[in-house]
Amino acid sequence: MLSEVEQVRRRLSRNTDANKKSQFGQFLTPAATAAFMAGLFPPAEGHCRLLDAGAGIGSLSAAFLERWRSGVLCFERVELDAFEIDDSLHSQLTHTVARYRGDDFSATLHGDDFIHAATEAITGGLFATSLPQYSHIILNPPYKKIGNDSAHRLALRRVGIETVNLYSAFVALAVAQAAPAGQIVAIIPRSFCNGPYYRPFREFMLERAAIRHMHLFASRNKAFKDDAVLQENIIIRLERGGEQGLVTISTSTDDTFSDFASHDHPFERIVFPDDPERFIHVPTLPEAQVIEQCPIVRYALAELGIEVSTGPVVDFRFKQYLRDMPALGTVPLLYPVHFSTSGITWPIEGMKKPNAIERNSDTAKWVTVRPSPSMFERAPAV
């Protein structure tokens, strides 16, 4: 069955317009990745209530149900709720899950918006569809920014979720809808692990669930290669209300998993105990890395008297103002080549990248200047 679903996925990936993929922010899960994700669920028995939100053509549901039918997951009964807002995929989704029909299996396909349906169910809206607490949740959520005043953002705020992207919203709602000890497996971009925008999401997730496993794809362009998606992806397994213990970190270059490697780490290596930002680290080696051993990384930039704005200057848009070397009236440009383990070397004469950019009425908006007599009245613009 998985091979049949995979053939459909490849055909849709080839033939679906890029604008439509962008509109829904959903990229269908390859069969190998889906099988790996289903394999992360620990052995279980009893009654399974399964949620697949952003179900697409049912690749993840099929992988989970295959594992159940194989006898590894010993459920007496499985009840599936599959949400998919793109009605052009409904017939294939229906066909996928119908292959598992039986007295011990039932499926409900929802064509409505998962965020609105879940937030209404949580708040008990008058016309809300009742949703159960799920024992198992498997997700490849859409990846798309949420506007600050959008209907999605307002709905999420009503249930205490503050986040900036659909994928983190789906995961937060999955955590909220999970039963005690409920298992959640999701493939999502790595961007949630750090940065101020995702801090409320990290706090929401870590307060309600334990991280059990994270798998990192080392290659940015292999997890969804058929859709030409370029981003670091993580597969994460969470346990609702679980007591946090060791975290398994595994890696592979791509979804062939040919170079799969795995290590267990104490949670203190994943989220540093004294980190107010709750950054999530993904150590790929068993020994402690430089960032863990360096005491300076425990400080916020503001505590060190440093201000950084990453990426405001898009250099190819300001070619006429770029300068090979600094001079009066310029501000520094810092590239990765300027950084090393021992500090910053700037300027670097003779390198291909410019060392500075002219500060004038056209560039003033993009650079932050703090007067400094020793640096030609300029401050870093990164």
N, C-alpha and C positions, 0 to 999 in steps of 0.2 A: 504493500500500500504506500509506503514512504517513497518508493521509486516512482510511482505514478504521480504522487503529489509533487515530487521534485521536477518531473517533466513539465507539469503545468506551470510551476514557479518559473522555470527557465524561459518558457515561452512568453509568459507575462512580463518578465523582466526585459526581454528583448523587444517586446511590442508595445509596452506601455510608454506613453509620452512622458518625457522628463518633467514637463510642467505639472502633469497630474501627480507624479510621484512627489514633487515638491509641495503641491497643494495639500495632500494628505499626510505628508511627512512619514510615510510608511514604506519600508523596504522589506520584502518578504524573506523569511528565514530559510537559508539553505538547509537541505536535509541533514547533512553531517552535523551542523551546528545544533539543529533541533534535537537530534538524537543525543548529542552530548549534554544539552540542557536537561532533557528528560532523565538522563542517567545520573544527574546530581541529586535527585530526590532520594532520600533514604528509604529503605524498605518500610512498608506500612501495610496496615490491614484495616478492616472495618468499612465505614461508609465514607466515600470520597466526594467532596463537593469541590469541583474544579472550575477555576476561572481562567479564561483566555481572552484578555482585553486587547483589541487591535488584532483580531484573529487572522485577518487576511484570508487565505484559502484553507487554513486549518493545519498548516505544517506543524506547529507546536502541539496542538491538540492531538494530532495523529501520532506524533512521536511519543507523547505521554501515554496514549491509549495503547500503542504497540507494546510499550513496556509493561503495561498492566496485563494485556492479553498474553504476554510471554510468561507471566507468573511471578515476575520479580516483585511487583506491587500486588499484594494479595487482598485487594478490596472485594468486599461482597457486592458492592454496587458503586457506580460512578454516575454522578449528575453533573453535567457540563453546562456552564453559561459562557457562550462565546459572543463577544461584542465586535461588530465590524460595521463602521459607518459608510463604507463604500459599497453601495448596493450592486455594483457590477461584479463584485466578488461573491455575492451571496449564494448563487447557484452552485459554484464550485465548493464553497465552504459547506453547504448542505450535503453535497455529494461526498465530501471527505468524511464527515462525521457519521453519515448514514451507514458507512461500511462497518461500523462498530455496533450497530443496533442490536438489541437483545433485551431480555427481561431484566438484565442487571445493568442496563445503561440507558440513560435518557439525555437529550441535549436540547437546550433552548437557545436559539439564535436571536440576538438582539441587533436591530439595525439602528438603534438610537445612539446618541453621543454618550460615551462611557463616562466622561467627566460630569456631565449634567445628571445622568442616571445615578451615578454613585453618590454624588453630593446630595441629591434629592433624597435618596434612600437613607443617608446618614442623618439628615436633618428632619426626616419624617414629613416631607412635603405632602400636601393634600392629594396630589395626583401622582405621587412617586410610585414607581414599581419596587416592590419589596425585594431586597437582595439578601441572601443568607450570608453567614460568616463562612468563609471558604477555608477548607483544610489544605488545599493545594492551589497555587496560582502560578501560571507560566506566561511570560510576557515578552514580546518584542514590540514595545510601545512606539508610537509615532515620535519623530524628532522634529520639533518646530517650536519657534519662540512663541511665548504668550504675551500679548500686549498688556500693558499695565492696567488699562481700564476696560479690557475685553470682558465678555460674558464669562469666559472660562476663569479668568483671574478672580472675578467677583464671586463666582460660585465656590471656588477653592477657598477663598478667604472665609466664607461662611462656616467652613468645617475646620478652620485653623491651619490651613495649608498655604504657605507663601512660597511660590516658586516661579521660575521664569521660562520653563520649557515643558512641552507636553509630556516628554518621557519621564521627567521627575514627578510630574503631577500624577501620571498613571501609577508609578511605583508607590508614591505616598498614599494614594487611594487604595492600592492593593494592600499595603500594610494596615490601613484603617479597616479594611473589609476582611482581613484574615482572622480566623479563629485563633484562640490561644494555642500556641505551638504550631500554628499554621506555617507551611513551607512556601516560600516565594522564590522563584527562579526567573531572572530577567536578564536580557542582553541590552545594554544601554551604553551610551558614550561615556568615556572616562571623565568628562568635564565636571561632573558633579563632585568629584573628589576634593576639589579645592576652589578657591576664589570666593569673594564675598557674596556673589549673587545666589550661590547654592548653599550658603550657610544655614538658612532656616530649614531647607530641605534635609540637610545632613542631621541637624538637631532633631527634627521630627522623626526621621528614620531611626537614629541611634537611641532615642528615648523609648522606642516602641518595639524594636527588633534587635536581635543579635546577628552579626555577620558570621556566617559559617564558612563560606567559600567564595573566593574571587578568582576568576580566570581571565588572564590578560592575553589578548592577541597582540603579538609584538609588531606585526605588520599593520600599517594603517589602512591599506587598500585591499586586504584579502577577505575580511569577514563578509563584506557585501560586494565582492568584486564584480558581480554581474550588473550591479547598479552603479558602478564607478563611485562608490561612497568612500571618501577619504577622511577617516577619523579613527582615533583609538577607541576600541570597544572593550567592554568588560562584561563578563557574565558573572552575576552575583547571586548567591543564595542567602536568604534571610530567614530567620525563624521568629515569628511574632511572639513577643514576651519571653524569649529564651534568655537564659543566663549566659552572658558573654564569656566565652572561653577562647581556646586556640582558634585561629583562623587559618584555613588551608588556602594557600596561594599557589595557583598553577599557571603555567604559561605554555604557549605554542606559537609558532610563527603564523599559522593559518588554521583553517578548519579541517586540514588533513590530520592534525594532531600528531604528526610523525615525530616531532621533537618535544613531545609533551614532557613537562617536568613539574614536580610538585613538592612543596615544603609546608610544614606547619609552623606558625609563628604566634607568639603571645600577642594579645590584643594591643599591648602597649607599643608594639612596633607598627601597628596599623593606625591607631589614633593616639598621638602622644598625650600622656595624662595631663600635662600642663598647657595644652594648646587650646585657647579659648575659641579659635576658629573651627575646631573639630575637623581639620584636614584629614583626609583618608589617604594613607600611604599604601603603596602596593610593592612591598619588597620582593625582588626577584631572586635574591641570593640569601642563603641561610645566615651568613655573617652580617653583622651590623654594617651599615653603609655610612659614608661620610656625613650625610645630613643628620644622622642620628647621633653622631659623636661630636658634632660641632656645636658648642653651647650658644653661639650667636644666632642660630636659627630659631631659638626659643623666643626671640624678641620680635615684636611688630616693627615694621619699618618706621612708624611714627616715633617709637621709643628710641630709635637710633638717629632720629633727626633727618630721616630720608623721605623724600616724596618721589614716587615713581608713577608714571602713566605709561602703560605699555601700548605701543603701536599707534599713537595718534598721527605720526608722520608716515604716510605711505610714500616711500621715496620716489617711485616712478612717476608720481603725480606732481612732484616738486623738482624735477630734474634741473630746471634753470636756476634753482636756489641752492643746489648741493655744492659743497666745497670739499676738495680733497683734504685740506688741512684747515684748522681753526684760525680765525682772525678776529679783529675787533668787529663787533656787530653780528657774530655768529653764535650759535649754541651747539653743544656737542650732540652727535648722533652715536648711539651705542648699538653695536651688533653683537651677535654671539662670539665673533672672533675676538672681541675686546675682553672677553671674560675667560678666566682660567681658575684652577683650584686655589691659586695663591692670591687672587684679587682681580683688579681691572687694569689693563694696559691701554691707555688712551693719551694722545692719538697714536696711531700706527702709520708711519710714513710708508708710502709705496703700496698699500693694500688696494684691492679692487673696489672696496666699498668707500664711500665718502666718510670723513670723520666729523663733518659739521654741516649745518644748514644755516643759511642767512636768515636773520630775524628781520622781518619787514611787515608791512600791512597785510600782505597776502599770507604770510606764515604765522603771524602772531597768534591766531586762534588755535594753532596746533602745537604750540610750544609753551612750556611753563617756565617762566624766568624768575629767579630769585637773585637780587643783586649780590655780587661777590667780587670784591676788588681784585682778588687773585686769579679770577677766571674770566676776565674781559666782560664782566657783567653778564655772565651766562650760567645757566644751570642745565643739568642733563635733560635731554628729550630722548626718550627711548622708543 
